[in-house]
Amino acid sequence: MSDRVAITGDIELPDEHVDEATEDRVASLWGDAWRALIRKPIFVISALLILIMMVMAVFPGLFTSKDPRSCPLSEALQTPSAEHWFGTDVQGCDYYARTIYGARVSITIGLIVTTFALTIALVGGSISGYYGGIVDTLIARVTDMWFAIPTILGGIVILALFQNRGVAQVSLVLIVLGWPTMLRLVRSSVISVKETEYVDSARALGATDFRIITRHILPNSLAPVIVYATITVGVVIAAEAALSFLNVGLQLPAISWGLMISTAQNRILTSPHLLFFPGAVLSITVFSFILMGDALRDALDPKLR
């Protein structure tokens, strides 16, 4: 056992007990949050809907046996029926199958963009909030410049530069435009935590900056970031659909809800099912992630319980 000690209040704790105290605090936070979440109908409903969408994206064959790319023109623009639950599109493709398979691209983009944007935010926000000074000023100014670029408008301009636009290109553009808000949130959380007693104790014991940030600061700063990241997944899915609707996002032969809505816009009156079904599934998915974020916010913020 180390001879060095950390002073926390009037209690002297050995070095390793500082880490244990942090882990216990984090475990208690998430344990209390989980007990609060499972009692909330809003969390249960949103979690079930998100689970269904995730399974749909990974295993679309569980929901339909039809090939979404099998498109006999003789069956074009059929209304919903027992054979084609959501009807068929202008090429005769089964619309239910295409709606199911559309979940894969839309949710994949949402998760990829959120994961990479969160990684950028955690690294940049931690450095900015922990070190302060000129480092914080530089990162803050770069973030401010990025805030001046509207997501949709910026996406239109940047994606117009690509000749081929697939999942990788759309994800890259949304990552480039989507990290500033999360970085500011991480920075604010780190600033509020870095002056606490357990961080001072770890610093006095000679812990490295990397250890202090990863073991003491970030675990106690993640709650608001996770809430925002959950909501961001839904926002990114909606942004991808908007870009595809404007014909600057994904390109055919990709299957996505945004592309389906885009091709349906000229047939709203004659074939409303072409707009209704992908639009309804898209709305339910986005709404589910927003509900999940609200439930997490209420559970992770003791003031709202």
Phi and psi restraints in degrees (value plus and minus 20) as a CYANA .aco file:
   2 SER   PHI     -86.0   -46.0
   2 SER   PSI     123.3   163.3
   3 ASP   PHI     -97.8   -57.8
   3 ASP   PSI     -37.0     3.0
   4 ARG   PHI     -93.9   -53.9
   4 ARG   PSI     131.2   171.2
   5 VAL   PHI    -151.4  -111.4
   5 VAL   PSI     135.5   175.5
   6 ALA   PHI    -134.1   -94.1
   6 ALA   PSI     117.0   157.0
   7 ILE   PHI    -117.3   -77.3
   7 ILE   PSI      96.9   136.9
   8 THR   PHI    -143.9  -103.9
   8 THR   PSI      82.1   122.1
   9 GLY   PHI      48.8    88.8
   9 GLY   PSI    -147.5  -107.5
  10 ASP   PHI    -121.6   -81.6
  10 ASP   PSI     -10.7    29.3
  11 ILE   PHI    -131.1   -91.1
  11 ILE   PSI     112.0   152.0
  12 GLU   PHI    -113.5   -73.5
  12 GLU   PSI     102.6   142.6
  13 LEU   PHI    -134.9   -94.9
  13 LEU   PSI     114.4   154.4
  14 PRO   PHI     -80.8   -40.8
  14 PRO   PSI     142.2   182.2
  15 ASP   PHI     -72.4   -32.4
  15 ASP   PSI     -69.9   -29.9
  16 GLU   PHI     -88.0   -48.0
  16 GLU   PSI     -40.3    -0.3
  17 HIS   PHI     -93.0   -53.0
  17 HIS   PSI     -41.0    -1.0
  18 VAL   PHI     -85.2   -45.2
  18 VAL   PSI     -65.0   -25.0
  19 ASP   PHI     -83.6   -43.6
  19 ASP   PSI     -62.2   -22.2
  20 GLU   PHI     -83.2   -43.2
  20 GLU   PSI     -59.3   -19.3
  21 ALA   PHI     -84.6   -44.6
  21 ALA   PSI     -60.5   -20.5
  22 THR   PHI     -83.8   -43.8
  22 THR   PSI     -65.8   -25.8
  23 GLU   PHI     -83.3   -43.3
  23 GLU   PSI     -59.3   -19.3
  24 ASP   PHI     -85.1   -45.1
  24 ASP   PSI     -58.8   -18.8
  25 ARG   PHI     -85.5   -45.5
  25 ARG   PSI     -64.5   -24.5
  26 VAL   PHI     -85.3   -45.3
  26 VAL   PSI     -63.6   -23.6
  27 ALA   PHI     -82.1   -42.1
  27 ALA   PSI     -59.6   -19.6
  28 SER   PHI     -85.7   -45.7
  28 SER   PSI     -60.2   -20.2
  29 LEU   PHI     -80.1   -40.1
  29 LEU   PSI     -69.7   -29.7
  30 TRP   PHI     -91.6   -51.6
  30 TRP   PSI     -52.0   -12.0
  31 GLY   PHI     -85.4   -45.4
  31 GLY   PSI     -64.8   -24.8
  32 ASP   PHI     -84.1   -44.1
  32 ASP   PSI     -59.2   -19.2
  33 ALA   PHI     -84.0   -44.0
  33 ALA   PSI     -62.5   -22.5
  34 TRP   PHI     -83.5   -43.5
  34 TRP   PSI     -62.0   -22.0
  35 ARG   PHI     -84.8   -44.8
  35 ARG   PSI     -53.9   -13.9
  36 ALA   PHI     -93.3   -53.3
  36 ALA   PSI     -56.2   -16.2
  37 LEU   PHI     -87.2   -47.2
  37 LEU   PSI     -64.5   -24.5
  38 ILE   PHI     -88.4   -48.4
  38 ILE   PSI     -30.5     9.5
  39 ARG   PHI    -115.2   -75.2
  39 ARG   PSI     -20.9    19.1
  40 LYS   PHI    -121.0   -81.0
  40 LYS   PSI      98.0   138.0
  41 PRO   PHI     -77.9   -37.9
  41 PRO   PSI     -54.7   -14.7
  42 ILE   PHI     -82.9   -42.9
  42 ILE   PSI     -55.6   -15.6
  43 PHE   PHI     -92.2   -52.2
  43 PHE   PSI     -65.0   -25.0
  44 VAL   PHI     -81.3   -41.3
  44 VAL   PSI     -65.8   -25.8
  45 ILE   PHI     -84.3   -44.3
  45 ILE   PSI     -67.8   -27.8
  46 SER   PHI     -85.3   -45.3
  46 SER   PSI     -57.4   -17.4
  47 ALA   PHI     -85.0   -45.0
  47 ALA   PSI     -60.8   -20.8
  48 LEU   PHI     -85.2   -45.2
  48 LEU   PSI     -63.3   -23.3
  49 LEU   PHI     -84.2   -44.2
  49 LEU   PSI     -62.7   -22.7
  50 ILE   PHI     -85.3   -45.3
  50 ILE   PSI     -59.3   -19.3
  51 LEU   PHI     -81.3   -41.3
  51 LEU   PSI     -63.6   -23.6
  52 ILE   PHI     -81.3   -41.3
  52 ILE   PSI     -64.4   -24.4
  53 MET   PHI     -84.6   -44.6
  53 MET   PSI     -58.1   -18.1
  54 MET   PHI     -85.2   -45.2
  54 MET   PSI     -65.4   -25.4
  55 VAL   PHI     -83.9   -43.9
  55 VAL   PSI     -59.2   -19.2
  56 MET   PHI     -80.5   -40.5
  56 MET   PSI     -60.0   -20.0
  57 ALA   PHI     -90.6   -50.6
  57 ALA   PSI     -58.8   -18.8
  58 VAL   PHI    -103.6   -63.6
  58 VAL   PSI     -59.9   -19.9
  59 PHE   PHI    -147.0  -107.0
  59 PHE   PSI      48.3    88.3
  60 PRO   PHI     -83.0   -43.0
  60 PRO   PSI     -44.5    -4.5
  61 GLY   PHI     -85.3   -45.3
  61 GLY   PSI     -37.4     2.6
  62 LEU   PHI     -92.7   -52.7
  62 LEU   PSI     -39.2     0.8
  63 PHE   PHI    -125.9   -85.9
  63 PHE   PSI     -41.3    -1.3
  64 THR   PHI    -174.5  -134.5
  64 THR   PSI     125.1   165.1
  65 SER   PHI    -121.0   -81.0
  65 SER   PSI     -22.1    17.9
  66 LYS   PHI    -104.5   -64.5
  66 LYS   PSI     129.6   169.6
  67 ASP   PHI    -105.6   -65.6
  67 ASP   PSI      99.8   139.8
  68 PRO   PHI     -87.7   -47.7
  68 PRO   PSI     -34.1     5.9
  69 ARG   PHI    -123.5   -83.5
  69 ARG   PSI     -14.3    25.7
  70 SER   PHI    -108.6   -68.6
  70 SER   PSI      87.4   127.4
  71 CYS   PHI    -152.2  -112.2
  71 CYS   PSI      61.0   101.0
  72 PRO   PHI     -92.2   -52.2
  72 PRO   PSI     102.2   142.2
  73 LEU   PHI     -82.5   -42.5
  73 LEU   PSI     -42.7    -2.7
  74 SER   PHI     -86.2   -46.2
  74 SER   PSI     -36.8     3.2
  75 GLU   PHI    -127.6   -87.6
  75 GLU   PSI      -0.3    39.7
  76 ALA   PHI     -85.8   -45.8
  76 ALA   PSI     123.0   163.0
  77 LEU   PHI      36.1    76.1
  77 LEU   PSI      18.9    58.9
  78 GLN   PHI    -100.1   -60.1
  78 GLN   PSI     125.4   165.4
  79 THR   PHI     -98.9   -58.9
  79 THR   PSI     143.9   183.9
  80 PRO   PHI     -73.5   -33.5
  80 PRO   PSI     117.0   157.0
  81 SER   PHI    -171.4  -131.4
  81 SER   PSI    -199.4  -159.4
  82 ALA   PHI     -84.5   -44.5
  82 ALA   PSI     -52.7   -12.7
  83 GLU   PHI     -99.8   -59.8
  83 GLU   PSI     -60.7   -20.7
  84 HIS   PHI    -143.0  -103.0
  84 HIS   PSI      76.5   116.5
  85 TRP   PHI     -77.6   -37.6
  85 TRP   PSI     -59.4   -19.4
  86 PHE   PHI    -124.5   -84.5
  86 PHE   PSI      -7.1    32.9
  87 GLY   PHI      60.3   100.3
  87 GLY   PSI    -183.1  -143.1
  88 THR   PHI    -150.6  -110.6
  88 THR   PSI     141.1   181.1
  89 ASP   PHI    -114.5   -74.5
  89 ASP   PSI    -187.7  -147.7
  90 VAL   PHI     -86.8   -46.8
  90 VAL   PSI     -38.2     1.8
  91 GLN   PHI    -121.8   -81.8
  91 GLN   PSI     -20.6    19.4
  92 GLY   PHI      70.2   110.2
  92 GLY   PSI     -12.9    27.1
  93 CYS   PHI     -91.1   -51.1
  93 CYS   PSI     123.7   163.7
  94 ASP   PHI     -86.8   -46.8
  94 ASP   PSI      99.1   139.1
  95 TYR   PHI     -94.4   -54.4
  95 TYR   PSI     -49.3    -9.3
  96 TYR   PHI     -85.2   -45.2
  96 TYR   PSI     -65.4   -25.4
  97 ALA   PHI     -82.6   -42.6
  97 ALA   PSI     -61.3   -21.3
  98 ARG   PHI     -88.6   -48.6
  98 ARG   PSI     -54.6   -14.6
  99 THR   PHI     -85.5   -45.5
  99 THR   PSI     -61.3   -21.3
 100 ILE   PHI     -84.1   -44.1
 100 ILE   PSI     -69.2   -29.2
 101 TYR   PHI     -89.9   -49.9
 101 TYR   PSI     -42.1    -2.1
 102 GLY   PHI     -85.6   -45.6
 102 GLY   PSI     -42.1    -2.1
 103 ALA   PHI     -83.8   -43.8
 103 ALA   PSI     -53.2   -13.2
 104 ARG   PHI     -81.1   -41.1
 104 ARG   PSI     -71.1   -31.1
 105 VAL   PHI     -87.3   -47.3
 105 VAL   PSI     -66.8   -26.8
 106 SER   PHI     -84.0   -44.0
 106 SER   PSI     -66.7   -26.7
 107 ILE   PHI     -91.3   -51.3
 107 ILE   PSI     -55.8   -15.8
 108 THR   PHI     -79.6   -39.6
 108 THR   PSI     -66.6   -26.6
 109 ILE   PHI     -82.6   -42.6
 109 ILE   PSI     -62.5   -22.5
 110 GLY   PHI     -79.3   -39.3
 110 GLY   PSI     -64.0   -24.0
 111 LEU   PHI     -92.4   -52.4
 111 LEU   PSI     -62.0   -22.0
 112 ILE   PHI     -81.6   -41.6
 112 ILE   PSI     -70.1   -30.1
 113 VAL   PHI     -81.9   -41.9
 113 VAL   PSI     -66.0   -26.0
 114 THR   PHI     -84.0   -44.0
 114 THR   PSI     -61.3   -21.3
 115 THR   PHI     -83.0   -43.0
 115 THR   PSI     -68.0   -28.0
 116 PHE   PHI     -91.5   -51.5
 116 PHE   PSI     -59.4   -19.4
 117 ALA   PHI     -84.0   -44.0
 117 ALA   PSI     -58.1   -18.1
 118 LEU   PHI     -86.0   -46.0
 118 LEU   PSI     -59.2   -19.2
 119 THR   PHI     -81.9   -41.9
 119 THR   PSI     -66.2   -26.2
 120 ILE   PHI     -80.0   -40.0
 120 ILE   PSI     -62.5   -22.5
 121 ALA   PHI     -85.8   -45.8
 121 ALA   PSI     -60.9   -20.9
 122 LEU   PHI     -84.8   -44.8
 122 LEU   PSI     -63.8   -23.8
 123 VAL   PHI     -88.7   -48.7
 123 VAL   PSI     -74.8   -34.8
 124 GLY   PHI     -85.7   -45.7
 124 GLY   PSI     -62.9   -22.9
 125 GLY   PHI     -86.6   -46.6
 125 GLY   PSI     -56.5   -16.5
 126 SER   PHI     -86.8   -46.8
 126 SER   PSI     -65.8   -25.8
 127 ILE   PHI     -83.3   -43.3
 127 ILE   PSI     -65.9   -25.9
 128 SER   PHI     -83.7   -43.7
 128 SER   PSI     -68.2   -28.2
 129 GLY   PHI     -91.7   -51.7
 129 GLY   PSI     -54.1   -14.1
 130 TYR   PHI     -98.7   -58.7
 130 TYR   PSI     -64.6   -24.6
 131 TYR   PHI    -107.8   -67.8
 131 TYR   PSI     -51.8   -11.8
 132 GLY   PHI      42.5    82.5
 132 GLY   PSI    -176.5  -136.5
 133 GLY   PHI      42.1    82.1
 133 GLY   PSI    -162.3  -122.3
 134 ILE   PHI     -85.8   -45.8
 134 ILE   PSI     -53.0   -13.0
 135 VAL   PHI     -83.1   -43.1
 135 VAL   PSI     -66.2   -26.2
 136 ASP   PHI     -83.3   -43.3
 136 ASP   PSI     -60.7   -20.7
 137 THR   PHI     -83.4   -43.4
 137 THR   PSI     -64.9   -24.9
 138 LEU   PHI     -83.2   -43.2
 138 LEU   PSI     -67.6   -27.6
 139 ILE   PHI     -85.1   -45.1
 139 ILE   PSI     -59.6   -19.6
 140 ALA   PHI     -83.8   -43.8
 140 ALA   PSI     -60.3   -20.3
 141 ARG   PHI     -89.2   -49.2
 141 ARG   PSI     -59.8   -19.8
 142 VAL   PHI     -82.6   -42.6
 142 VAL   PSI     -61.6   -21.6
 143 THR   PHI     -82.6   -42.6
 143 THR   PSI     -61.5   -21.5
 144 ASP   PHI     -81.3   -41.3
 144 ASP   PSI     -60.3   -20.3
 145 MET   PHI     -84.3   -44.3
 145 MET   PSI     -58.3   -18.3
 146 TRP   PHI     -88.0   -48.0
 146 TRP   PSI     -53.9   -13.9
 147 PHE   PHI     -82.7   -42.7
 147 PHE   PSI     -43.5    -3.5
 148 ALA   PHI     -95.0   -55.0
 148 ALA   PSI     -29.3    10.7
 149 ILE   PHI    -118.4   -78.4
 149 ILE   PSI      91.0   131.0
 150 PRO   PHI     -81.8   -41.8
 150 PRO   PSI     118.3   158.3
 151 THR   PHI     -80.3   -40.3
 151 THR   PSI     -72.4   -32.4
 152 ILE   PHI     -86.8   -46.8
 152 ILE   PSI     -66.9   -26.9
 153 LEU   PHI     -83.2   -43.2
 153 LEU   PSI     -64.2   -24.2
 154 GLY   PHI     -82.4   -42.4
 154 GLY   PSI     -60.0   -20.0
 155 GLY   PHI     -82.8   -42.8
 155 GLY   PSI     -60.5   -20.5
 156 ILE   PHI     -81.3   -41.3
 156 ILE   PSI     -66.4   -26.4
 157 VAL   PHI     -86.0   -46.0
 157 VAL   PSI     -66.9   -26.9
 158 ILE   PHI     -90.9   -50.9
 158 ILE   PSI     -63.6   -23.6
 159 LEU   PHI     -87.2   -47.2
 159 LEU   PSI     -44.7    -4.7
 160 ALA   PHI     -85.3   -45.3
 160 ALA   PSI     -37.0     3.0
 161 LEU   PHI    -100.3   -60.3
 161 LEU   PSI     -36.4     3.6
 162 PHE   PHI    -111.7   -71.7
 162 PHE   PSI     114.1   154.1
 163 GLN   PHI     -97.7   -57.7
 163 GLN   PSI     -60.0   -20.0
 164 ASN   PHI    -134.0   -94.0
 164 ASN   PSI     109.4   149.4
 165 ARG   PHI    -143.8  -103.8
 165 ARG   PSI      84.9   124.9
 166 GLY   PHI    -136.7   -96.7
 166 GLY   PSI    -182.1  -142.1
 167 VAL   PHI     -80.2   -40.2
 167 VAL   PSI     -62.5   -22.5
 168 ALA   PHI     -83.2   -43.2
 168 ALA   PSI     -65.4   -25.4
 169 GLN   PHI     -87.6   -47.6
 169 GLN   PSI     -65.3   -25.3
 170 VAL   PHI     -85.1   -45.1
 170 VAL   PSI     -61.6   -21.6
 171 SER   PHI     -82.2   -42.2
 171 SER   PSI     -64.5   -24.5
 172 LEU   PHI     -79.0   -39.0
 172 LEU   PSI     -66.0   -26.0
 173 VAL   PHI     -84.3   -44.3
 173 VAL   PSI     -62.2   -22.2
 174 LEU   PHI     -90.0   -50.0
 174 LEU   PSI     -50.2   -10.2
 175 ILE   PHI     -85.9   -45.9
 175 ILE   PSI     -66.9   -26.9
 176 VAL   PHI     -78.0   -38.0
 176 VAL   PSI     -55.3   -15.3
 177 LEU   PHI    -114.4   -74.4
 177 LEU   PSI     -31.0     9.0
 178 GLY   PHI    -125.0   -85.0
 178 GLY   PSI     -20.7    19.3
 179 TRP   PHI    -108.1   -68.1
 179 TRP   PSI     -42.3    -2.3
 180 PRO   PHI     -79.0   -39.0
 180 PRO   PSI     -64.1   -24.1
 181 THR   PHI     -83.2   -43.2
 181 THR   PSI     -63.2   -23.2
 182 MET   PHI     -85.8   -45.8
 182 MET   PSI     -57.4   -17.4
 183 LEU   PHI     -83.1   -43.1
 183 LEU   PSI     -63.1   -23.1
 184 ARG   PHI     -82.7   -42.7
 184 ARG   PSI     -57.4   -17.4
 185 LEU   PHI     -86.5   -46.5
 185 LEU   PSI     -63.1   -23.1
 186 VAL   PHI     -82.3   -42.3
 186 VAL   PSI     -66.2   -26.2
 187 ARG   PHI     -76.6   -36.6
 187 ARG   PSI     -66.8   -26.8
 188 SER   PHI     -83.0   -43.0
 188 SER   PSI     -60.5   -20.5
 189 SER   PHI     -86.4   -46.4
 189 SER   PSI     -61.2   -21.2
 190 VAL   PHI     -84.3   -44.3
 190 VAL   PSI     -62.6   -22.6
 191 ILE   PHI     -80.5   -40.5
 191 ILE   PSI     -59.0   -19.0
 192 SER   PHI     -92.5   -52.5
 192 SER   PSI     -40.6    -0.6
 193 VAL   PHI    -120.8   -80.8
 193 VAL   PSI     -48.1    -8.1
 194 LYS   PHI     -87.2   -47.2
 194 LYS   PSI     -37.6     2.4
 195 GLU   PHI    -119.1   -79.1
 195 GLU   PSI      -9.9    30.1
 196 THR   PHI     -92.9   -52.9
 196 THR   PSI     144.3   184.3
 197 GLU   PHI     -85.4   -45.4
 197 GLU   PSI     -58.7   -18.7
 198 TYR   PHI     -90.1   -50.1
 198 TYR   PSI     -47.9    -7.9
 199 VAL   PHI     -92.0   -52.0
 199 VAL   PSI     -61.8   -21.8
 200 ASP   PHI     -80.9   -40.9
 200 ASP   PSI     -58.0   -18.0
 201 SER   PHI     -84.9   -44.9
 201 SER   PSI     -64.8   -24.8
 202 ALA   PHI     -83.4   -43.4
 202 ALA   PSI     -58.7   -18.7
 203 ARG   PHI     -86.8   -46.8
 203 ARG   PSI     -60.8   -20.8
 204 ALA   PHI     -85.3   -45.3
 204 ALA   PSI     -48.9    -8.9
 205 LEU   PHI    -101.5   -61.5
 205 LEU   PSI     -20.6    19.4
 206 GLY   PHI      70.2   110.2
 206 GLY   PSI      -4.5    35.5
 207 ALA   PHI     -84.7   -44.7
 207 ALA   PSI     124.1   164.1
 208 THR   PHI     -90.6   -50.6
 208 THR   PSI     139.6   179.6
 209 ASP   PHI     -79.2   -39.2
 209 ASP   PSI     -60.8   -20.8
 210 PHE   PHI     -81.2   -41.2
 210 PHE   PSI     -62.6   -22.6
 211 ARG   PHI     -87.4   -47.4
 211 ARG   PSI     -61.1   -21.1
 212 ILE   PHI     -82.3   -42.3
 212 ILE   PSI     -63.4   -23.4
 213 ILE   PHI     -87.4   -47.4
 213 ILE   PSI     -66.5   -26.5
 214 THR   PHI     -99.9   -59.9
 214 THR   PSI     -50.5   -10.5
 215 ARG   PHI    -119.2   -79.2
 215 ARG   PSI     -44.7    -4.7
 216 HIS   PHI    -139.2   -99.2
 216 HIS   PSI     -60.6   -20.6
 217 ILE   PHI    -106.0   -66.0
 217 ILE   PSI     -76.0   -36.0
 218 LEU   PHI     -80.2   -40.2
 218 LEU   PSI     -64.6   -24.6
 219 PRO   PHI     -77.9   -37.9
 219 PRO   PSI     -47.5    -7.5
 220 ASN   PHI    -116.7   -76.7
 220 ASN   PSI     -15.4    24.6
 221 SER   PHI    -135.9   -95.9
 221 SER   PSI     -24.2    15.8
 222 LEU   PHI     -99.9   -59.9
 222 LEU   PSI     -40.7    -0.7
 223 ALA   PHI     -74.0   -34.0
 223 ALA   PSI     -75.6   -35.6
 224 PRO   PHI     -86.2   -46.2
 224 PRO   PSI     -49.2    -9.2
 225 VAL   PHI     -89.0   -49.0
 225 VAL   PSI     -62.4   -22.4
 226 ILE   PHI     -84.4   -44.4
 226 ILE   PSI     -58.9   -18.9
 227 VAL   PHI     -79.9   -39.9
 227 VAL   PSI     -68.4   -28.4
 228 TYR   PHI     -87.0   -47.0
 228 TYR   PSI     -58.5   -18.5
 229 ALA   PHI     -83.2   -43.2
 229 ALA   PSI     -57.8   -17.8
 230 THR   PHI     -82.4   -42.4
 230 THR   PSI     -64.6   -24.6
 231 ILE   PHI     -86.1   -46.1
 231 ILE   PSI     -54.7   -14.7
 232 THR   PHI     -82.1   -42.1
 232 THR   PSI     -54.6   -14.6
 233 VAL   PHI     -76.1   -36.1
 233 VAL   PSI     -67.2   -27.2
 234 GLY   PHI     -84.9   -44.9
 234 GLY   PSI     -59.6   -19.6
 235 VAL   PHI     -84.3   -44.3
 235 VAL   PSI     -60.7   -20.7
 236 VAL   PHI     -86.5   -46.5
 236 VAL   PSI     -61.2   -21.2
 237 ILE   PHI     -79.2   -39.2
 237 ILE   PSI     -62.9   -22.9
 238 ALA   PHI     -86.6   -46.6
 238 ALA   PSI     -58.2   -18.2
 239 ALA   PHI     -85.7   -45.7
 239 ALA   PSI     -61.4   -21.4
 240 GLU   PHI     -81.8   -41.8
 240 GLU   PSI     -62.0   -22.0
 241 ALA   PHI     -83.9   -43.9
 241 ALA   PSI     -59.8   -19.8
 242 ALA   PHI     -85.3   -45.3
 242 ALA   PSI     -62.7   -22.7
 243 LEU   PHI     -86.1   -46.1
 243 LEU   PSI     -60.4   -20.4
 244 SER   PHI     -86.9   -46.9
 244 SER   PSI     -57.1   -17.1
 245 PHE   PHI     -81.8   -41.8
 245 PHE   PSI     -54.6   -14.6
 246 LEU   PHI    -105.2   -65.2
 246 LEU   PSI     -13.8    26.2
 247 ASN   PHI      46.3    86.3
 247 ASN   PSI       4.5    44.5
 248 VAL   PHI    -140.6  -100.6
 248 VAL   PSI     -17.8    22.2
 249 GLY   PHI    -115.8   -75.8
 249 GLY   PSI    -150.1  -110.1
 250 LEU   PHI     -83.0   -43.0
 250 LEU   PSI     132.1   172.1
 251 GLN   PHI    -135.6   -95.6
 251 GLN   PSI     132.8   172.8
 252 LEU   PHI     -82.2   -42.2
 252 LEU   PSI     124.9   164.9
 253 PRO   PHI    -112.1   -72.1
 253 PRO   PSI      -0.1    39.9
 254 ALA   PHI     -80.0   -40.0
 254 ALA   PSI     131.4   171.4
 255 ILE   PHI    -134.8   -94.8
 255 ILE   PSI      93.4   133.4
 256 SER   PHI    -165.9  -125.9
 256 SER   PSI     138.7   178.7
 257 TRP   PHI     -84.0   -44.0
 257 TRP   PSI     -57.3   -17.3
 258 GLY   PHI     -82.7   -42.7
 258 GLY   PSI     -62.8   -22.8
 259 LEU   PHI     -84.8   -44.8
 259 LEU   PSI     -59.1   -19.1
 260 MET   PHI     -84.4   -44.4
 260 MET   PSI     -61.3   -21.3
 261 ILE   PHI     -86.9   -46.9
 261 ILE   PSI     -58.2   -18.2
 262 SER   PHI     -81.5   -41.5
 262 SER   PSI     -65.2   -25.2
 263 THR   PHI     -91.9   -51.9
 263 THR   PSI     -38.2     1.8
 264 ALA   PHI    -109.4   -69.4
 264 ALA   PSI     -30.9     9.1
 265 GLN   PHI     -83.9   -43.9
 265 GLN   PSI     -47.4    -7.4
 266 ASN   PHI    -107.2   -67.2
 266 ASN   PSI     -21.2    18.8
 267 ARG   PHI    -146.8  -106.8
 267 ARG   PSI      10.1    50.1
 268 ILE   PHI     -81.8   -41.8
 268 ILE   PSI     -60.6   -20.6
 269 LEU   PHI    -100.6   -60.6
 269 LEU   PSI     -58.4   -18.4
 270 THR   PHI    -104.3   -64.3
 270 THR   PSI     -53.9   -13.9
 271 SER   PHI    -157.3  -117.3
 271 SER   PSI      51.0    91.0
 272 PRO   PHI     -83.5   -43.5
 272 PRO   PSI     -41.4    -1.4
 273 HIS   PHI     -85.0   -45.0
 273 HIS   PSI     -44.7    -4.7
 274 LEU   PHI     -85.5   -45.5
 274 LEU   PSI     -48.3    -8.3
 275 LEU   PHI    -113.9   -73.9
 275 LEU   PSI     -57.5   -17.5
 276 PHE   PHI     -85.1   -45.1
 276 PHE   PSI     -70.2   -30.2
 277 PHE   PHI     -87.9   -47.9
 277 PHE   PSI     -71.6   -31.6
 278 PRO   PHI     -85.2   -45.2
 278 PRO   PSI     -53.7   -13.7
 279 GLY   PHI     -85.6   -45.6
 279 GLY   PSI     -59.1   -19.1
 280 ALA   PHI     -87.5   -47.5
 280 ALA   PSI     -64.7   -24.7
 281 VAL   PHI     -85.6   -45.6
 281 VAL   PSI     -60.5   -20.5
 282 LEU   PHI     -80.8   -40.8
 282 LEU   PSI     -66.1   -26.1
 283 SER   PHI     -83.5   -43.5
 283 SER   PSI     -62.0   -22.0
 284 ILE   PHI     -83.2   -43.2
 284 ILE   PSI     -61.6   -21.6
 285 THR   PHI     -85.2   -45.2
 285 THR   PSI     -69.2   -29.2
 286 VAL   PHI     -81.9   -41.9
 286 VAL   PSI     -63.5   -23.5
 287 PHE   PHI     -82.9   -42.9
 287 PHE   PSI     -56.0   -16.0
 288 SER   PHI     -84.8   -44.8
 288 SER   PSI     -62.7   -22.7
 289 PHE   PHI     -87.8   -47.8
 289 PHE   PSI     -55.3   -15.3
 290 ILE   PHI     -88.0   -48.0
 290 ILE   PSI     -62.3   -22.3
 291 LEU   PHI     -81.8   -41.8
 291 LEU   PSI     -61.3   -21.3
 292 MET   PHI     -81.3   -41.3
 292 MET   PSI     -63.4   -23.4
 293 GLY   PHI     -81.3   -41.3
 293 GLY   PSI     -61.3   -21.3
 294 ASP   PHI     -84.1   -44.1
 294 ASP   PSI     -61.3   -21.3
 295 ALA   PHI     -84.8   -44.8
 295 ALA   PSI     -62.4   -22.4
 296 LEU   PHI     -84.5   -44.5
 296 LEU   PSI     -59.8   -19.8
 297 ARG   PHI     -80.3   -40.3
 297 ARG   PSI     -65.9   -25.9
 298 ASP   PHI     -84.3   -44.3
 298 ASP   PSI     -56.1   -16.1
 299 ALA   PHI     -98.2   -58.2
 299 ALA   PSI     -54.4   -14.4
 300 LEU   PHI    -108.6   -68.6
 300 LEU   PSI     -32.8     7.2
 301 ASP   PHI    -123.9   -83.9
 301 ASP   PSI      85.9   125.9
 302 PRO   PHI     -77.3   -37.3
 302 PRO   PSI     -48.2    -8.2
 303 LYS   PHI     -88.1   -48.1
 303 LYS   PSI     -41.5    -1.5
 304 LEU   PHI    -116.3   -76.3
 304 LEU   PSI     -22.5    17.5
